[in-house]
Amino acid sequence: MMKVELAAEHRAALAEAQRRMRVQGAGTHTIGQFTTHFLAVAAGAQGLIPEDSIRPVDALPALSAHEVDDDGLPPSAASCRHRQTQRRPRHDDGS
């Protein structure tokens, strides 16, 4: 975890947010991720990508070109993969 010197009111706000998350049943990983992002913002992170660092992508590989094994995936990931590969019915208007 990054070392950031927080003002007293920010330390209190972070502690209160962590307490509320625990009361609501949030797991330690979730609270840790929240804390990491809270501290990043406190250290000046903006979450923005500088425009001059963005480059266009020439080509992307096709998902169908890769073997994907659903075994061992969390149910949410496996169900996303399943939905993604199902054909969608076409509407009468061609959409």
Sine and cosine of phi, psi and omega as CSV:
sin_phi,cos_phi,sin_psi,cos_psi,sin_omega,cos_omega
0.00,0.00,0.60,-0.80,-0.05,-1.00
-0.96,0.29,0.48,-0.88,0.00,-1.00
-0.99,-0.10,0.93,-0.37,-0.01,-1.00
-0.77,-0.64,0.73,-0.68,0.07,-1.00
-1.00,0.08,0.93,-0.38,-0.03,-1.00
-0.99,-0.14,0.57,-0.82,0.15,-0.99
-0.91,0.41,0.41,-0.91,-0.07,-1.00
-0.82,0.58,-0.68,0.74,-0.03,-1.00
-0.93,0.37,-0.51,0.86,0.04,-1.00
-0.96,0.26,-0.60,0.80,0.09,-1.00
-0.88,0.48,-0.69,0.73,0.01,-1.00
-0.91,0.42,-0.66,0.75,0.01,-1.00
-0.90,0.43,-0.67,0.74,0.02,-1.00
-0.90,0.43,-0.71,0.70,0.01,-1.00
-0.87,0.49,-0.66,0.75,0.01,-1.00
-0.92,0.40,-0.66,0.75,0.03,-1.00
-0.89,0.45,-0.69,0.73,0.03,-1.00
-0.89,0.46,-0.67,0.74,0.02,-1.00
-0.87,0.48,-0.73,0.68,-0.01,-1.00
-0.89,0.46,-0.63,0.78,0.02,-1.00
-0.90,0.45,-0.67,0.75,0.04,-1.00
-0.89,0.46,-0.70,0.72,0.01,-1.00
-0.86,0.51,-0.62,0.78,-0.02,-1.00
-0.99,0.17,-0.03,1.00,0.08,-1.00
1.00,-0.04,0.25,0.97,0.03,-1.00
-0.92,0.39,0.61,-0.80,0.01,-1.00
-0.98,0.21,0.23,-0.97,-0.03,-1.00
-0.89,0.45,-0.57,0.82,0.03,-1.00
-0.90,0.44,-0.70,0.72,0.00,-1.00
-0.89,0.46,-0.71,0.70,0.01,-1.00
-0.91,0.43,-0.64,0.77,0.04,-1.00
-0.89,0.46,-0.67,0.74,0.03,-1.00
-0.91,0.42,-0.69,0.73,0.05,-1.00
-0.85,0.52,-0.72,0.69,-0.02,-1.00
-0.88,0.48,-0.69,0.73,0.03,-1.00
-0.85,0.53,-0.72,0.69,-0.03,-1.00
-0.95,0.31,-0.58,0.81,0.08,-1.00
-0.86,0.52,-0.74,0.67,-0.02,-1.00
-0.93,0.38,-0.57,0.82,0.04,-1.00
-0.89,0.45,-0.70,0.72,0.03,-1.00
-0.91,0.42,-0.66,0.75,0.02,-1.00
-0.89,0.46,-0.49,0.87,0.01,-1.00
-0.99,0.10,-0.05,1.00,0.07,-1.00
0.94,-0.35,-0.02,1.00,0.03,-1.00
-0.89,0.45,0.63,-0.78,-0.01,-1.00
-0.93,-0.36,-0.24,0.97,-0.03,-1.00
0.96,0.28,0.34,0.94,-0.02,-1.00
-0.95,-0.32,0.53,-0.85,0.08,-1.00
-0.98,-0.22,0.85,-0.53,0.01,-1.00
-0.85,0.52,0.71,-0.70,-0.06,-1.00
-0.82,0.58,-0.65,0.76,-0.06,-1.00
-0.96,0.27,-0.08,1.00,0.05,-1.00
-0.99,-0.12,-0.05,1.00,-0.04,-1.00
-1.00,-0.02,0.77,-0.64,0.02,-1.00
-0.83,-0.56,0.58,-0.81,0.03,-1.00
-0.93,0.37,0.47,-0.88,0.06,-1.00
-1.00,-0.06,0.78,-0.63,-0.01,-1.00
-0.97,0.26,-0.65,0.76,-0.03,-1.00
-0.37,-0.93,0.50,-0.87,0.07,-1.00
-0.88,-0.48,0.59,-0.80,0.05,-1.00
-0.95,0.32,0.53,-0.84,0.03,-1.00
-0.98,0.22,0.70,-0.71,0.04,-1.00
-0.85,0.53,-0.60,0.80,-0.03,-1.00
-0.91,0.41,-0.27,0.96,0.01,-1.00
-0.99,0.14,-0.08,1.00,-0.05,-1.00
-0.90,-0.44,0.64,-0.76,0.08,-1.00
-0.99,0.14,0.84,-0.54,0.00,-1.00
-0.86,-0.51,0.80,-0.59,-0.01,-1.00
-0.96,-0.27,0.87,-0.50,-0.03,-1.00
-0.97,0.24,-0.24,0.97,0.02,-1.00
-0.89,0.45,0.73,-0.69,0.04,-1.00
1.00,0.07,-0.13,0.99,0.06,-1.00
-0.98,0.18,0.52,-0.85,0.13,-0.99
-0.87,0.48,0.49,-0.87,-0.03,-1.00
-0.79,0.61,-0.61,0.79,-0.03,-1.00
-0.91,0.42,-0.64,0.77,0.00,-1.00
-0.94,0.33,-0.66,0.75,0.01,-1.00
-0.90,0.43,-0.63,0.77,-0.01,-1.00
-0.94,0.34,-0.55,0.84,0.08,-1.00
-0.90,0.44,-0.70,0.71,0.01,-1.00
-0.88,0.48,-0.68,0.74,-0.01,-1.00
-0.89,0.45,-0.73,0.68,-0.01,-1.00
-0.89,0.45,-0.60,0.80,-0.06,-1.00
-0.91,0.41,-0.53,0.85,-0.07,-1.00
-1.00,-0.05,-0.13,0.99,0.03,-1.00
-0.98,0.22,0.59,-0.81,0.07,-1.00
-0.97,0.22,0.65,-0.76,0.06,-1.00
-1.00,-0.07,0.65,-0.76,0.02,-1.00
-0.91,0.40,0.61,-0.79,0.04,-1.00
-1.00,0.10,0.59,-0.81,0.07,-1.00
-1.00,0.08,0.29,-0.96,0.00,-1.00
-0.86,0.51,-0.47,0.89,-0.03,-1.00
-1.00,0.10,0.08,1.00,0.05,-1.00
1.00,-0.01,-0.06,1.00,-0.02,-1.00
-1.00,0.09,0.00,0.00,0.00,0.00
